[in-house]
Amino acid sequence: MKIEEMFYISEKDWYKLQGWASLAYKEDKNEISGLMTAVPQKDGRFKIGDVEILKQENSGANTELDGDAVTQYTMKYGMKYNNPEMKFVWWHSHHIMAAFWSGTDVKEIEAWENNSFSLALVINLREEYKFRVSIWKAGSLPVEQHYDTTLTIKRKEPKVNITNAMKKKYEELCSEEKPTYNINHYNGYGYRMNHNPRQMVLGQKNESALNIEVLFTEALKEAESMQDAMVDGSLSLKGFSERIKRFNARCKEHKCPFVMITFKGSQSEIVDKLMTMLPADLLEWEDSEMQAQAETMAWNNSFGGYNGY
């Protein structure tokens, strides 16, 4: 059996995940996390289920589970299934941000290292996801490998349903992260950051400094315009390449922490690639943590255009 065929989740449990993610964003604009089980079935596949949130501290760009609550969950379901082959799945939401593995996520995945493999899932409110199988050992051999693969969702149609019981449990278990701040600098801009590098608040070095979220929003508009023009045939390959060069020159001028990626191949090959990409996919960031925070700010606020970009 191929690895992409081995894991599945029911429609009910998938939309329970989406419900928790929607609730956390609606109430506090925060991420949220929890655990699930992965129980082996007779057909060789693993059924993902038992969706729960635990006691945790959250922010718009971070979520941290309480250690004692994790222990209680794993003991509870370990005793329930009494199956040495079962696994636990750490899941968390990126609300309106892209589904990707941040540096903080990778550290959490590493914390679940064991004698075989571990599982992790990140989702967002667009029902995009990343599902990772991390293999740590094969027998006695350390063979650390990570595979982002398919999680089959057995469903008929979308139906996120936030119940009163879920709202009550959210209020009981989820608290706001209380950061402490110091000052760091990045590319000439000032940032307030706490001990966790994902909890970042963009600031200005002086009155004339540019807000990174404005630059990011304008960059998305430009990327979308270029993408649409290539796909509908109104922009030639040469014109596309020239616009990317001008775009990246402006990024350098304004000290943006991103540039637009360049493409190789024929016009038809590039169009095929563009048709499977979002405008944000055209931007390459120097730092994934900053990317996550900028995406959050850009979607959470309405910004005016910046004429100099």
Buried (B, 14 or more C-beta within 10 A) or exposed (E): EEEBEBBBBBBEBBBBBBBBBBBBBBBBBBBBBBBBBBBBEEEEBBBBBBBBBBBBBBBBBBBBBBEEBBEEBEEEBBEEBEEEEBBBBBBBBBBBBBBBBBEBBBEBBEEBEEEEBBBBBBBBBBBBBBBBBBBBBEEEEEEEEBEBBBBBBEBEEEEBEBEEEBBEBBEEBBBEBEBEEEEEEBBEBBBBBBEBBBBBBBEEEEEEBBBBBBBBBBBBEBBBEBBEBBBEEEBEBEEBEEBBEEBBEBBEEBBBBBBBEEBEEEBEEBBEEBEEEBBBBBBEBEBBBBBBBBBBBBBEEEBEEEEEB
